[in-house]
Amino acid sequence: MLTRTPRAPGAPRAPRTPRALLSLLAVCATLAALFLGTGAPPAAAASSRPCDLYAAAGTPCVAAHSLVRALYASYNGPLYQVQRAKDGAKTNIGPLSAGGYADAAAQDSFCAGTTCIITEIYDQSPRHNDLTIEGAGGAGAADVGAPADALPVTAGGHQVYGLEISAGMGYRDNSTSGVAVNGQAEGMYMVTSGTHVNNRCCFDYGNAETNNMDTGNGHMDAINFGTECWFSPCYGQGPWVQADLENGLFQSDAGYSRNTSNTGTGPLPFVTALLKNNGQDHFALKYGNAQSGGLTTTYSGGEPTAGGYKPMHQEGAIVLGTGGDNSNGSIGSFFEGVMTAGIPTDAADNAVQADIVSVGYGGPTGSTGTLSPGSETSLRATTSCCTGDYVRHQNDAAVISPVTSGSSSLDKNDATWIVRRGLADSSCVSFESRNYPGDFLRHSNYRVYRQPMDGTAQFRADATFCPQTGKSGTGTSFASYNYPTRYLRHYDHTLYIASNGGANAFDSSTSWTADVSWAVAAPWAP
């Protein structure tokens, strides 16, 4: 088994450990699974993870980070570290078995009754390029750690956690081993989300400066994902996979998009974003749906025509969640990512994409129609006017609207929620959006919205609801955790937390008991 021991501060890095090349049959079998539409890779490829596949193609990983799973078939070391608020204690979270998925139950147990942040993301490669919370830089103050429970997700049939970045969060390693410098070739990918993005700089993963400063054109080589259009024109609404090569987010050698069909990934819950760069005269960008299908190349051509990019001047630090100078106004999601020595072949990229698809990111939780944590459910109104209406999100707001077997898949997904332990009280519940991972129902000024979890105590309280027997004598009513006399109510097809009588129209006593009573139903989306 490939195990690893975290490097003590100041200790020398472990020398590069050669890996026996895997059989190319594994790559071929994985490609067959992708292009023949057979879903999960065949058994012959089951022992190959992304870094095994890249090593087989002659471009070994020099960094491999994931909170979700092992990225080598033999890896059995720690994936990440969490620290709890109540006493400052830390623990490492590893896979359930070699090559497996994260032991999220260990995190839940360690963090029970308190909150935790992620303090370190371990590099699974022999290079030990571990990421810790980023310090201050030229464009941002020191960052804080991301909340450990903000992004629950199903992967490989397991309940695990991703990394959800809000503004002011980021991770970095300025003293790395094996990462490309001074025009050396490299490739990288990350699995992220198209539903948790913004237009602020810069949600990046990849090669950055070693001093947290902007040291000039070509000193970065990182994947950027978001809706920030640095060079006009950009086509569509994004989000786009771009190259942060410092002083610009590039969609082509000209900066702006030369590809009118590249309108962005749209709101895909899980996206594979990929960049490779020979460091001299060529870089390429690709993306794919991390849940199905292959990769699309949006650009493959020359380095930027502006000065300083031919050749590149990478410095070899690794950044996650911010720009090279710690520009940290961005938001984003991170599930896994690697960096390679040399440019991977397209065949290797395709094999890795097939492996990612085989994970089943965002797949069914395995439980439906209950209020048990992890269960997928839909909440149906019980008021006589609206018994065919369900709680759904629409333009970020929570509403009720009719959903039937003939409704669109989008409507069905919008009306499906994953029950989570209450973010502020584990005896209560929180409702995570099925198709917007990491977004929860929360109230603000008494109205209910779908918003991304930011880890604050206020959000946790606003997004926690305590089930009770339905006030009408049927179904279930949900009391607001921080306003316990107010209950989740539909009024004029909009969701509020409402009291039984009060100054607001939505506090009207008329039909209040029925309006706050909900049927916990089978989910519309799997």
C-alpha positions in Angstrom: 0.0 0.0 0.0 1.1 3.6 -0.7 0.9 5.2 2.7 2.3 8.6 3.7 3.4 10.3 6.9 2.8 14.1 7.1 6.0 16.0 6.8 7.1 17.8 10.0 7.6 21.5 9.6 11.1 22.2 8.3 11.8 18.5 7.6 13.2 17.7 4.1 10.8 16.4 1.5 10.7 12.7 0.8 12.6 11.9 -2.4 10.6 11.0 -5.4 9.5 7.4 -5.3 9.4 5.6 -8.6 6.1 3.8 -9.5 5.9 0.8 -11.6 4.0 1.6 -14.8 0.6 0.1 -14.9 -0.5 -2.0 -17.8 -1.8 0.1 -20.7 -4.7 -2.3 -20.8 -6.2 -0.5 -17.8 -6.2 2.7 -19.8 -7.7 1.1 -22.8 -10.4 -0.6 -20.7 -11.3 2.7 -19.0 -11.5 4.4 -22.4 -13.8 1.6 -23.7 -16.1 2.2 -20.8 -16.4 5.9 -21.7 -16.8 5.7 -25.4 -19.0 2.5 -25.5 -21.4 4.1 -22.9 -21.1 1.2 -20.4 -21.1 3.5 -17.4 -18.7 2.4 -14.7 -15.3 1.1 -15.9 -14.9 -2.6 -16.2 -13.4 -4.7 -13.4 -10.0 -4.6 -15.1 -9.8 -0.9 -14.6 -11.2 -0.9 -11.0 -7.7 -0.8 -9.5 -6.7 2.3 -11.5 -7.3 5.8 -10.1 -6.4 9.1 -11.8 -2.7 9.1 -10.7 -2.3 5.5 -11.7 -3.6 6.3 -15.2 -1.4 9.4 -15.6 1.6 7.4 -14.4 0.8 4.7 -16.9 1.0 7.4 -19.6 4.4 8.7 -18.5 3.2 11.8 -16.7 3.1 11.0 -13.0 1.3 13.1 -10.5 3.3 15.6 -8.5 0.3 16.7 -6.5 -2.9 14.8 -5.7 -5.5 16.4 -3.4 -9.0 15.3 -2.5 -11.3 15.3 0.5 -13.5 12.7 -1.3 -11.3 9.7 -2.2 -7.9 8.2 -2.8 -6.4 9.2 -6.2 -4.1 6.2 -6.3 -5.4 2.6 -6.0 -2.9 1.8 -3.3 -3.1 5.0 -1.3 -4.1 4.5 2.4 -2.7 7.7 4.1 -4.6 10.7 5.3 -6.7 12.8 2.9 -7.2 15.9 5.0 -7.1 17.3 8.6 -9.9 18.9 10.6 -9.8 21.0 13.7 -12.7 21.4 16.1 -13.8 24.6 17.6 -14.5 23.5 21.2 -11.0 22.5 22.1 -8.7 23.1 19.1 -8.0 19.4 18.7 -7.1 18.1 15.3 -7.5 14.7 13.6 -6.7 13.3 10.1 -9.4 11.8 7.9 -8.3 9.0 5.7 -10.0 6.5 3.3 -12.1 3.6 4.5 -9.6 1.3 2.7 -6.7 1.6 0.4 -7.8 3.3 -2.8 -11.2 4.0 -1.3 -13.5 6.8 -0.2 -13.1 9.1 2.7 -14.2 8.0 6.2 -16.7 10.8 6.6 -18.2 9.1 9.7 -14.9 9.7 11.5 -15.2 13.4 10.8 -18.8 13.4 12.0 -17.9 11.6 15.2 -14.9 13.9 15.9 -16.9 17.1 15.2 -20.1 16.0 17.0 -21.5 18.8 19.2 -19.2 21.4 17.8 -18.0 22.7 14.4 -14.8 21.9 12.5 -12.7 23.6 9.9 -10.4 22.0 7.3 -6.8 22.9 8.3 -4.8 20.8 5.8 -5.3 18.9 2.6 -2.7 16.2 2.2 -0.9 15.5 -1.1 -1.3 11.8 -1.9 1.7 11.8 -4.2 5.2 11.0 -2.9 6.0 14.7 -3.2 4.2 15.6 0.0 2.9 18.9 -1.4 0.4 19.4 1.3 -1.9 22.5 1.3 -2.4 24.5 4.5 -4.5 27.6 5.1 -3.1 30.5 3.1 -1.4 33.5 4.6 -1.7 37.1 3.6 -0.7 38.2 0.1 -0.5 41.2 -2.1 -4.2 41.4 -2.6 -5.7 39.7 0.4 -5.4 39.3 4.2 -4.7 35.9 5.6 -7.4 33.4 4.9 -9.5 31.2 7.2 -10.2 27.5 6.9 -13.3 26.2 5.2 -16.0 24.6 7.3 -15.6 20.9 7.2 -19.3 20.1 6.9 -20.4 22.7 4.3 -20.4 20.5 1.3 -21.8 17.0 1.9 -22.0 14.8 -1.2 -22.5 11.3 -2.3 -19.6 9.7 -4.2 -19.2 6.1 -5.0 -22.3 5.4 -2.9 -20.6 6.9 0.1 -21.5 10.0 2.1 -18.4 12.2 2.0 -17.5 15.9 2.1 -16.1 18.3 -0.5 -14.4 21.6 0.1 -16.6 24.7 -0.2 -14.7 27.9 -0.5 -16.3 31.3 0.4 -14.6 34.6 0.0 -11.7 34.9 2.4 -10.8 31.2 2.3 -7.9 29.5 0.6 -5.1 27.0 0.8 -1.5 27.0 -0.4 2.0 25.4 -0.4 4.8 27.7 -1.2 7.6 25.1 -0.8 6.9 22.3 -3.1 8.7 19.4 -4.8 8.5 18.4 -8.4 6.0 21.1 -9.5 6.9 22.7 -12.9 9.0 25.9 -12.8 10.5 28.2 -15.4 8.7 27.0 -18.5 8.5 23.3 -17.7 5.5 21.3 -19.0 2.6 20.3 -16.7 -1.0 19.3 -16.7 -3.7 19.6 -14.1 -7.4 19.0 -13.5 -9.9 19.6 -10.7 -13.5 18.4 -10.1 -15.5 21.5 -9.1 -19.1 22.7 -9.3 -20.9 24.9 -11.8 -23.5 25.9 -9.3 -21.3 27.6 -6.7 -19.4 30.3 -8.6 -19.1 34.0 -8.8 -17.3 36.7 -10.9 -14.7 37.6 -8.3 -11.0 36.8 -8.5 -9.9 34.1 -8.3 -11.1 30.5 -7.8 -7.9 28.7 -8.9 -6.2 25.4 -8.5 -2.6 25.0 -9.8 0.8 26.6 -10.1 1.4 30.0 -8.4 4.0 32.4 -7.0 6.0 31.3 -3.9 5.7 34.7 -2.1 1.9 35.3 -2.4 2.6 38.3 -4.6 1.9 39.1 -8.3 5.4 38.8 -9.7 4.5 39.2 -13.4 3.1 37.7 -16.5 3.6 33.9 -16.9 4.4 33.4 -13.2 1.2 31.4 -12.7 -0.3 28.4 -14.5 -3.5 27.5 -12.8 -7.0 26.4 -13.7 -9.6 29.1 -13.0 -13.3 28.5 -12.8 -16.0 31.1 -12.4 -18.0 33.8 -14.3 -15.4 36.5 -14.3 -14.7 37.6 -17.9 -11.3 39.2 -17.8 -10.9 39.7 -21.6 -13.9 40.6 -23.6 -15.6 39.0 -25.5 -16.7 36.0 -23.5 -19.6 34.1 -24.9 -22.6 33.0 -22.9 -23.0 33.3 -19.1 -20.3 30.9 -18.0 -18.9 29.6 -15.8 -15.9 29.1 -17.9 -12.8 27.0 -17.5 -9.9 29.5 -18.0 -6.2 29.6 -17.5 -4.9 32.0 -14.8 -1.4 32.7 -16.2 -1.1 35.8 -14.0 -2.5 39.2 -14.9 -5.3 37.6 -16.9 -7.8 34.8 -17.1 -7.1 33.4 -20.6 -9.6 31.6 -22.9 -7.1 31.8 -25.8 -3.8 33.2 -26.8 -5.6 36.6 -27.2 -7.1 36.3 -23.8 -10.7 36.7 -25.0 -12.5 33.7 -26.3 -11.9 32.7 -29.9 -14.5 30.0 -29.6 -18.1 31.3 -30.0 -19.4 27.9 -29.0 -17.7 28.1 -25.6 -20.6 29.6 -23.6 -19.5 27.9 -20.4 -20.5 24.8 -18.6 -23.8 26.1 -17.3 -25.1 25.0 -13.9 -23.7 21.5 -13.9 -23.5 20.3 -10.3 -20.1 18.6 -11.0 -17.6 19.7 -13.6 -14.2 18.4 -14.7 -11.9 21.4 -15.5 -8.6 20.7 -17.2 -5.6 22.7 -18.2 -2.3 21.6 -19.8 0.6 23.8 -20.8 4.0 22.9 -22.3 5.4 26.1 -20.8 6.8 27.2 -24.1 4.4 27.7 -27.0 1.1 25.9 -26.3 -1.7 25.4 -23.7 -5.1 23.7 -23.8 -8.3 24.0 -21.9 -11.0 21.3 -21.5 -14.1 20.6 -19.5 -16.6 17.8 -19.0 -19.6 16.8 -17.0 -18.1 14.9 -14.1 -21.3 12.8 -13.9 -21.4 11.6 -17.5 -19.7 11.7 -21.0 -16.4 12.8 -22.1 -14.3 16.0 -22.4 -14.7 19.0 -24.6 -11.7 21.0 -25.7 -12.4 24.8 -25.7 -9.0 25.9 -26.7 -5.7 24.3 -27.9 -3.1 26.7 -29.3 -0.4 29.1 -28.6 0.6 30.8 -25.4 -0.7 34.4 -24.8 0.6 36.8 -27.4 1.4 39.4 -24.7 4.9 39.6 -23.3 6.1 37.3 -20.6 4.2 34.1 -21.5 6.6 32.6 -24.0 8.3 30.9 -22.2 6.3 30.7 -19.0 8.0 31.5 -15.7 6.1 29.3 -13.2 7.4 29.4 -9.6 6.0 26.1 -8.4 3.8 27.0 -5.5 0.4 25.4 -5.4 -2.8 27.4 -4.7 -6.4 26.4 -4.1 -9.3 28.8 -3.9 -7.5 32.1 -4.5 -5.3 33.9 -7.0 -1.6 33.9 -6.9 -1.4 37.1 -4.9 -4.2 35.8 -2.6 -7.0 37.6 -4.4 -9.7 35.9 -2.3 -13.0 37.3 -3.3 -14.1 34.1 -5.1 -16.3 31.3 -4.2 -16.1 27.7 -5.5 -16.2 24.0 -4.7 -13.4 21.5 -4.9 -13.7 17.7 -4.7 -10.5 16.4 -6.2 -7.5 17.6 -8.3 -4.1 16.6 -9.5 -1.0 18.1 -11.1 1.4 16.2 -13.3 5.0 16.3 -14.5 4.8 16.8 -18.2 1.7 17.1 -20.5 -0.7 14.1 -20.3 -1.9 12.6 -23.5 -5.4 13.1 -24.6 -6.0 9.4 -24.1 -4.9 9.7 -20.5 -7.2 12.7 -20.0 -10.1 10.7 -21.4 -9.3 7.7 -19.2 -9.2 10.0 -16.1 -12.5 11.5 -17.1 -14.0 8.0 -17.4 -12.7 7.2 -13.9 -14.2 10.5 -12.5 -17.6 9.6 -14.1 -17.4 6.1 -12.6 -17.3 7.7 -9.1 -21.0 8.7 -9.4 -20.6 12.2 -7.9 -24.0 13.3 -6.6 -25.6 9.9 -7.0 -28.5 8.7 -4.9 -27.9 8.6 -1.2 -29.6 5.2 -0.8 -32.4 6.5 1.4 -35.6 8.2 0.4 -38.8 9.8 1.8 -37.8 10.2 5.5 -36.3 12.8 7.7 -33.3 10.6 8.5 -30.0 12.3 7.7 -28.9 11.4 4.2 -32.5 10.7 2.9 -33.7 12.4 -0.2 -37.2 13.8 0.0 -39.7 16.2 -1.4 -41.9 18.3 0.8 -45.6 18.5 -0.3 -48.0 21.2 0.9 -51.1 19.8 2.8 -53.4 22.9 2.5 -56.5 22.0 0.5 -55.6 24.5 -2.2 -52.2 23.2 -2.9 -51.8 19.4 -2.3 -50.0 19.1 -5.6 -47.5 21.7 -4.8 -44.0 21.0 -3.5 -41.2 23.1 -1.9 -38.7 24.0 -4.7 -36.1 26.7 -5.4 -36.6 29.2 -8.2 -34.2 32.1 -8.8 -32.6 31.3 -5.5 -35.9 31.8 -3.6 -37.9 29.0 -2.0 -41.4 28.7 -3.3 -44.1 26.0 -3.8 -45.3 25.0 -7.3 -47.0 22.0 -8.8 -44.8 19.1 -9.7 -46.1 16.0 -11.5 -44.7 12.9 -13.2 -44.8 14.9 -16.4 -42.7 17.8 -15.0 -39.3 18.6 -16.5 -36.2 17.0 -14.9 -35.2 20.5 -13.8 -38.4 21.0 -11.9 -38.1 17.6 -10.3 -34.5 18.3 -9.2 -35.4 21.7 -7.9 -38.1 20.1 -5.7 -35.8 17.4 -4.2 -33.9 18.0 -1.0 -31.3 15.9 0.9 -32.0 15.8 4.6 -28.8 16.6 6.7 -28.2 16.8 10.4 -29.2 20.2 11.6 -26.2 22.6 10.9 -26.8 24.2 14.3 -28.4 21.3 16.2 -27.9 17.7 15.2 -31.3 16.8 16.7 -32.9 19.0 14.1 -32.6 18.9 10.3 -31.2 21.1 7.4 -32.3 20.7 3.8 -29.5 20.6 1.1 -30.5 21.2 -2.5 -30.3 18.1 -4.7 -28.9 19.9 -7.7 -26.9 22.7 -6.0 -24.5 20.8 -3.8 -23.7 22.8 -0.6 -26.7 25.0 -0.9 -29.3 24.9 1.8 -32.7 26.3 2.7 -32.2 29.2 5.0 -34.3 32.1 6.1 -33.3 35.8 5.9 -35.7 38.5 7.1 -38.2 35.7 7.5 -38.2 34.8 3.9 -36.7 31.4 2.8 -34.0 31.1 0.2 -31.6 28.5 -1.3 -28.0 29.7 -0.4 -24.5 28.2 -0.2 -23.4 27.3 3.3 -20.7 29.7 4.4 -19.9 28.2 7.8 -21.0 31.1 9.9 -23.0 30.6 13.1 -25.7 32.8 11.7 -26.1 30.6 8.6 -26.1 27.4 10.6 -28.9 28.8 12.8 -30.9 30.1 9.9 -30.7 26.8 8.0 -31.8 24.6 10.8 -35.4 23.5 11.3 -36.8 21.2 14.1 -39.5 18.7 13.1 -42.7 18.4 15.1 -46.0 16.8 14.6 -47.9 18.8 12.1 -49.9 21.6 13.6 -53.0 20.6 11.6 -52.8 17.1 13.1 -51.2 15.6 10.0 -47.8 15.6 8.5 -44.8 17.5 9.9 -44.2 21.1 10.9 -40.7 22.6 11.0 -39.9 25.1 13.7 -37.1 27.6 13.0 -34.1 26.8 15.2 -33.4 30.4 16.1 -37.0 31.6 16.0 -38.8 28.7 17.6 -42.3 30.2 17.5 -42.0 30.6 13.7 -42.5 27.6 11.4 -41.8 26.9 7.7 -44.9 28.2 5.9 -46.1 28.7 2.4 -48.0 31.9 1.8 -49.0 33.2 -1.6 -46.8 30.4 -3.0 -43.7 31.8 -1.2 -41.9 30.2 1.8 -41.5 32.1 5.0 -40.9 31.3 8.7 -44.2 32.5 10.1 -45.9 32.8 13.5 -49.5 32.2 14.1 -50.7 35.8 14.0 -48.6 38.9 13.7 -48.0 42.2 11.9 -46.8 40.6 8.7 -49.2 39.4 6.1 -47.5 36.0 6.0 -48.2 35.7 9.8 -51.9 35.6 9.1 -53.8 33.0 11.3 -56.0 32.0 8.4 -55.1 28.5 7.4 -51.8 28.8 9.4 -52.0 25.3 10.8 -52.4 23.7 7.4 -49.9 26.0 5.7 -47.1 24.9 8.2 -47.9 21.2 7.9 -46.0 19.3 5.3 -46.1 15.8 3.9 -42.6 14.3 3.8 -42.8 12.5 0.5 -40.7 10.4 -1.8 -38.2 12.5 -3.8 -39.1 13.6 -7.4 -35.4 13.2 -8.4 -33.3 10.2 -7.5 
